[in-house]
Amino acid sequence: MLLILLGLFATATPALADEDDPYRISGNVQLDGEPLEGVALTIDGPGGEQEVETDAEGQWRVGVPERGETYVITLDEDTLPEGIAVVDPEDDTPNVKEVEMGQGGRVSVNFFIGEGERNVTSFFDQLVQRIVQGLSFGLMLALAAIGLSLVYGTTGISNFAHGEMVTFGAIAALFLVGPASLALPWWLGYPIAVVLSAVFGLVLDMILWRPLRRRRVGVVQLMIVSIGLSLALRYTFQLFIGGGTLQLPFSSQEKLPLFGVVQLSIIDMASLAISILVIVAFALWLTRSRLGKATRAISDNPSLAAASGIDVDAVVRVVWIVAGGLAGLAGILYAYYRPGIKWDMGAQILLLMFAAVVLGGLGTAYGALVGAIIVGLLVEVSSLWIPADLKYASALFILIVILLFRPQGILGRRERIG
């Protein structure tokens, strides 16, 4: 299964954009109206990271592959003449600009250059900021990974369509609260979207997984079915919302300073709080309720659980409902983290969910939580040393290393083979 995951990861890696791409980002770099030549800029976004230098007229341009996406333009201040910098009293990082490629396919980004001190963030401050972002990402990832782990533990299915369950939650929220659809208030629309996601998980079990379980279909065949379901759902989503990126309300909120250089928006802080509250509530349900204990018993030994009088089918049905609801909530939070909703957004983090589940221990909900937090921290912190497009690969590399020394995962149990 690990080889399949790595193969999918390799095929999902985007190619670098070039001048043949249909859309353009361009701009000027000037000092008091005079062009600056040889100033280096980095453009990061869909299609990969690109580097460009200004010409004799102080102009630059690059081709990018997609509209509706956010691109980050960073001007390398080390390539500016001595004694000048990008200055903006209202911006802590004036040499970094984020732009969204609109429907017109052309965006201009200009930098104001003047005399002043260069704003340099220390490595420690960057590390602290990345740790906070990694924790936020890891908790959001845990919501989805826990459901994936529960499904595997109770049914043995490696559900490659779980990423599409994440996407479904985000799309449901968009149709409920988006200005071009029902336009419900967020406090009503988002809970309804989570409920619809839970119902979606139940429907998938009723019309597909339960009939296959009753026919005693093998694990490999179930995995292949899940891959086919993933592709079918993914392109169905594209049919309904198109290939661009759509935004939920309040997605462009200003970030507030918390401590040091750490800045989070209200949405970021709410995402952290919601993730923690839901995970704590889920842990209490899993350990204190009769249904939660029955779920753990089936994960440990389905045959013994059935012999002791537990209705395995009923518990599995509840597991699919819980997994769908958690995936839908993760999709809404991920839409704010990216930011934006896209037809393949769930597939982009599917391998990270599997990495979290395998890293923590297959079939263990607490292992999925621990694995997701580790993966989230690795993904964000590793971007301090490696290109942003490779940060997901760092988590998979650590996964391989840990499995070489502890094949059962961090919280998994050793099992006798043969």
C-alpha positions in Angstrom: 0.0 0.0 0.0 2.9 2.3 0.7 4.2 1.9 -2.8 0.8 2.9 -4.2 0.7 6.0 -2.0 4.1 7.1 -3.1 3.2 6.5 -6.7 0.1 8.6 -6.4 2.1 11.3 -4.7 4.6 11.3 -7.6 1.8 11.6 -10.2 0.2 14.4 -8.2 3.3 16.6 -8.2 2.6 19.7 -10.4 5.0 20.6 -13.2 6.8 23.9 -13.1 5.1 26.7 -15.0 6.9 28.5 -17.8 6.3 31.1 -20.4 4.0 28.7 -22.3 1.5 28.9 -19.5 -1.6 31.0 -20.5 -1.7 33.5 -17.6 0.8 36.2 -16.6 2.1 37.9 -13.5 4.3 40.9 -14.2 5.5 44.0 -12.5 8.1 46.8 -12.1 10.9 47.4 -9.6 12.0 51.1 -9.6 13.8 53.4 -7.3 12.6 57.0 -7.5 11.3 56.4 -11.0 14.5 54.8 -12.1 14.4 51.1 -13.1 16.5 48.6 -11.1 18.1 45.8 -13.1 19.0 42.3 -11.8 16.7 42.3 -8.8 15.6 38.7 -8.1 12.0 37.7 -7.4 10.5 34.3 -6.5 6.9 33.4 -7.5 5.4 30.5 -5.6 2.0 28.9 -6.2 0.3 26.3 -8.3 2.7 25.0 -10.9 5.7 25.3 -8.6 8.2 27.9 -7.5 9.8 30.1 -10.2 12.6 32.6 -10.1 13.0 35.7 -12.3 15.2 38.8 -12.5 14.2 42.3 -13.6 15.5 43.4 -17.0 17.1 46.7 -18.0 13.7 48.4 -17.8 13.1 47.1 -14.2 10.4 44.8 -15.5 9.7 41.1 -15.0 7.1 38.6 -15.9 6.3 34.9 -15.5 3.7 32.5 -16.8 1.5 30.7 -14.4 -0.9 27.8 -15.2 -4.1 28.5 -13.3 -6.7 31.2 -12.6 -8.5 31.7 -9.3 -5.3 30.7 -7.4 -3.2 32.6 -5.0 0.5 33.3 -5.8 3.1 34.7 -3.4 5.7 37.1 -4.9 8.9 37.6 -2.8 11.5 40.2 -3.7 15.0 39.1 -2.6 16.3 42.2 -0.8 19.9 40.9 -0.9 19.9 41.7 -4.7 19.0 45.4 -4.1 21.7 48.0 -4.1 23.3 48.8 -0.7 21.4 51.0 1.6 17.9 50.6 0.1 15.0 48.3 0.8 11.4 47.7 0.1 9.6 50.0 2.5 6.0 50.2 3.7 5.2 51.5 7.2 2.0 49.6 7.3 3.4 46.2 6.3 5.9 44.1 8.3 7.0 42.2 5.2 6.7 44.7 2.3 9.0 42.5 0.1 6.3 39.7 0.1 3.0 40.2 -1.8 0.1 37.8 -2.3 -2.0 38.1 -5.4 -4.9 36.1 -6.8 -5.0 35.4 -10.5 -8.4 36.7 -11.7 -10.5 35.8 -14.7 -8.6 38.2 -16.8 -5.5 36.2 -16.6 -3.2 39.1 -16.0 -1.9 40.6 -12.7 0.6 43.4 -12.1 2.7 43.6 -8.9 4.9 46.6 -8.3 7.4 47.2 -5.4 8.1 50.6 -3.8 11.8 50.9 -3.2 13.4 53.6 -1.0 16.0 54.2 1.6 15.4 52.4 4.8 16.3 49.4 7.0 15.6 45.9 5.8 13.0 44.1 7.8 14.7 40.8 8.6 12.8 38.1 10.7 15.1 36.0 12.8 15.2 32.2 12.3 13.8 31.6 15.8 10.8 33.9 15.1 10.2 32.1 11.8 10.4 28.8 13.6 7.9 29.8 16.2 5.5 31.0 13.5 5.8 27.8 11.6 5.2 25.7 14.7 2.0 27.5 15.4 0.9 27.1 11.8 1.9 23.4 11.9 -0.1 22.8 15.0 -3.1 24.4 13.4 -2.7 22.3 10.2 -2.0 19.1 12.2 -5.2 19.4 14.3 -7.3 20.1 11.2 -5.6 17.1 9.5 -6.4 15.0 12.6 -10.1 15.5 12.2 -9.9 13.8 8.8 -7.3 11.2 9.7 -9.3 10.0 12.8 -12.3 9.1 10.6 -10.0 7.4 8.1 -8.4 5.4 10.9 -11.7 4.4 12.4 -13.0 3.1 9.0 -9.9 1.0 8.6 -9.9 -0.3 12.1 -13.6 -1.5 11.9 -13.9 -2.6 8.3 -10.3 -3.1 7.0 -10.9 -0.6 4.1 -8.1 1.7 3.0 -10.5 4.3 1.8 -8.8 6.3 -0.9 -12.1 8.3 -1.4 -11.7 9.8 2.1 -10.2 12.9 0.5 -13.4 13.4 -1.5 -15.4 13.3 1.7 -13.3 16.2 2.9 -14.0 18.1 -0.4 -17.7 17.3 0.0 -17.8 19.1 3.3 -16.2 22.2 1.9 -18.5 22.2 -1.2 -21.6 21.7 0.9 -20.6 24.7 3.0 -20.0 26.8 -0.1 -23.5 26.0 -1.5 -25.1 26.7 1.9 -23.4 30.0 2.9 -22.0 31.2 -0.4 -23.4 34.5 -1.7 -24.3 33.0 -5.1 -26.3 30.1 -3.5 -28.5 29.8 -0.4 -26.6 32.5 1.5 -27.4 31.1 4.9 -25.7 32.6 8.0 -22.4 30.8 8.7 -23.5 29.7 12.2 -26.4 27.8 10.6 -24.8 26.8 7.3 -21.6 25.2 8.6 -23.4 22.8 11.1 -25.8 21.8 8.3 -22.8 21.1 6.0 -21.2 18.9 8.7 -24.6 17.0 9.1 -24.8 16.6 5.3 -21.2 15.2 5.3 -22.2 12.7 8.0 -25.2 11.7 5.9 -22.9 11.4 2.9 -20.8 8.9 4.8 -23.9 6.9 5.8 -25.2 6.8 2.2 -21.8 5.6 0.9 -21.9 2.7 3.4 -25.5 1.8 2.6 -25.2 1.7 -1.2 -21.6 0.5 -1.6 -19.5 -0.6 1.4 -22.1 -2.7 3.3 -23.2 -4.8 0.2 -19.5 -5.4 -0.6 -18.8 -6.4 3.0 -21.7 -8.9 2.9 -20.3 -10.4 -0.3 -17.0 -10.8 1.6 -15.0 -8.9 -1.0 -11.3 -8.9 -0.4 -9.3 -6.1 1.0 -7.4 -5.4 -2.3 -10.6 -5.3 -4.2 -12.1 -2.9 -1.7 -9.1 -0.6 -2.1 -9.4 -0.6 -5.9 -13.1 0.2 -5.5 -12.3 3.1 -3.2 -9.8 4.5 -5.8 -12.4 4.3 -8.5 -14.9 6.0 -6.2 -12.4 8.7 -5.5 -11.9 9.5 -9.2 -15.6 9.5 -9.9 -16.4 11.8 -7.0 -13.5 14.1 -7.8 -14.6 14.8 -11.4 -18.2 15.1 -10.4 -17.2 17.9 -8.1 -15.3 19.5 -11.0 -18.4 19.3 -13.1 -20.4 21.2 -10.5 -17.9 23.9 -9.3 -15.5 24.1 -12.2 -11.7 24.0 -12.1 -11.1 27.3 -10.4 -10.8 28.2 -6.7 -13.8 29.5 -4.8 -13.7 31.3 -1.5 -15.9 30.9 1.6 -17.1 34.1 3.4 -14.5 35.9 5.7 -11.6 34.1 4.0 -9.5 37.2 3.7 -9.5 38.4 7.3 -6.6 40.5 8.6 -4.2 38.7 10.9 -3.9 39.9 14.4 -0.5 40.0 16.3 -0.6 37.5 19.3 3.0 37.3 20.6 6.4 37.9 19.0 5.9 37.6 15.3 3.0 35.1 15.6 0.0 36.4 13.8 -3.4 34.7 13.4 -6.7 35.8 12.1 -10.0 35.3 13.9 -10.7 32.4 11.6 -7.3 30.8 12.4 -8.0 31.0 16.1 -11.5 29.7 15.7 -10.2 26.8 13.7 -7.7 25.9 16.4 -10.4 26.1 19.1 -12.9 24.1 17.1 -10.4 21.3 16.3 -9.4 21.0 19.9 -13.0 20.9 21.2 -14.1 18.4 18.6 -11.2 16.1 19.3 -11.7 16.2 23.0 -15.4 15.5 22.6 -14.6 12.6 20.2 -12.1 11.2 22.8 -14.7 11.3 25.5 -17.2 9.6 23.2 -14.7 6.9 22.3 -13.7 6.1 25.9 -16.8 6.8 27.9 -19.9 5.9 25.8 -21.0 2.3 25.2 -21.0 2.9 21.4 -17.4 4.2 21.6 -16.3 1.2 23.6 -18.0 -1.1 21.1 -16.1 0.7 18.3 -12.8 0.1 20.1 -13.7 -3.6 20.6 -14.5 -4.1 16.9 -11.2 -2.4 16.0 -9.3 -4.8 18.3 -11.1 -8.0 17.3 -14.3 -7.9 15.1 -15.0 -11.7 15.5 -14.7 -11.6 19.3 -16.8 -8.4 19.4 -19.6 -10.1 17.3 -19.5 -13.2 19.5 -19.9 -11.1 22.6 -23.2 -9.7 21.3 -22.1 -6.4 19.7 -24.1 -5.5 16.6 -21.1 -5.0 14.3 -23.1 -3.7 11.3 -24.8 -1.0 13.5 -21.5 0.1 14.9 -19.8 0.3 11.5 -22.7 2.4 10.3 -22.1 4.8 13.1 -18.4 4.8 12.3 -19.2 5.9 8.7 -21.4 8.7 10.0 -18.8 9.9 12.4 -16.0 9.7 9.7 -18.2 11.6 7.3 -18.9 14.4 9.8 -15.3 14.8 10.9 -14.2 14.8 7.2 -16.7 17.5 6.4 -15.6 19.7 9.3 -12.0 19.2 8.2 -13.0 20.3 4.7 -14.5 23.5 5.9 -11.4 24.3 8.1 -9.0 23.3 5.3 -10.9 25.7 2.9 -9.9 28.5 5.2 -6.3 27.2 5.7 -5.5 26.8 2.0 -7.3 29.3 1.4 -10.1 28.4 -1.1 -12.2 25.5 -2.3 -11.1 23.4 -5.3 -12.5 20.2 -6.8 -9.4 18.2 -5.9 -8.5 19.8 -2.5 -9.1 16.6 -0.6 -6.9 14.6 -2.9 -4.1 17.1 -2.2 -3.9 16.0 1.5 -5.0 12.4 1.1 -1.4 11.1 1.3 -0.8 13.2 4.4 -3.9 11.6 6.0 -2.6 8.2 5.2 0.8 9.2 6.5 -0.7 10.3 9.8 -2.7 7.1 10.2 0.2 4.8 9.4 2.6 6.9 11.5 0.4 6.8 14.5 -0.6 3.1 14.1 -3.2 1.6 11.7 -6.7 1.5 13.1 -6.0 3.5 16.3 -7.8 6.8 16.6 -5.3 8.3 19.1 -2.5 7.2 16.9 -4.1 9.1 14.0 -4.2 12.2 16.2 -0.6 11.9 17.2 0.5 11.2 13.7 -1.5 14.1 12.2 0.1 16.6 14.6 3.6 15.3 13.8 2.9 15.5 10.1 1.4 19.0 10.4 4.5 20.2 12.3 6.9 18.5 9.8 5.1 20.0 6.8 5.3 23.6 8.0 8.6 23.6 9.8 10.4 21.8 6.9 9.5 24.7 4.6 12.2 26.7 6.4 14.9 24.6 4.7 13.3 23.1 1.6 11.1 24.5 -1.3 7.4 24.8 -0.5 6.5 22.3 -3.2 8.5 19.6 -1.4 7.2 20.2 2.1 4.7 17.3 1.8 7.5 15.0 0.8 9.3 15.6 4.1 6.4 14.1 6.1 6.4 11.0 3.8 10.2 10.7 4.3 9.9 10.7 8.1 7.1 8.2 7.8 9.4 5.8 5.9 12.2 6.3 8.4 9.9 5.6 11.4 8.3 2.5 9.8 11.8 1.1 9.2 12.4 1.0 13.0 8.8 0.7 14.3 6.6 -0.9 11.6 3.4 -0.9 13.8 3.6 2.9 14.1 3.9 5.0 17.2 0.9 3.8 19.1 0.3 0.6 17.1 0.6 -2.9 18.6 3.1 -5.5 17.5 1.4 -8.4 15.8 2.7 -11.9 15.2 3.0 -12.8 11.5 2.8 -16.5 10.5 
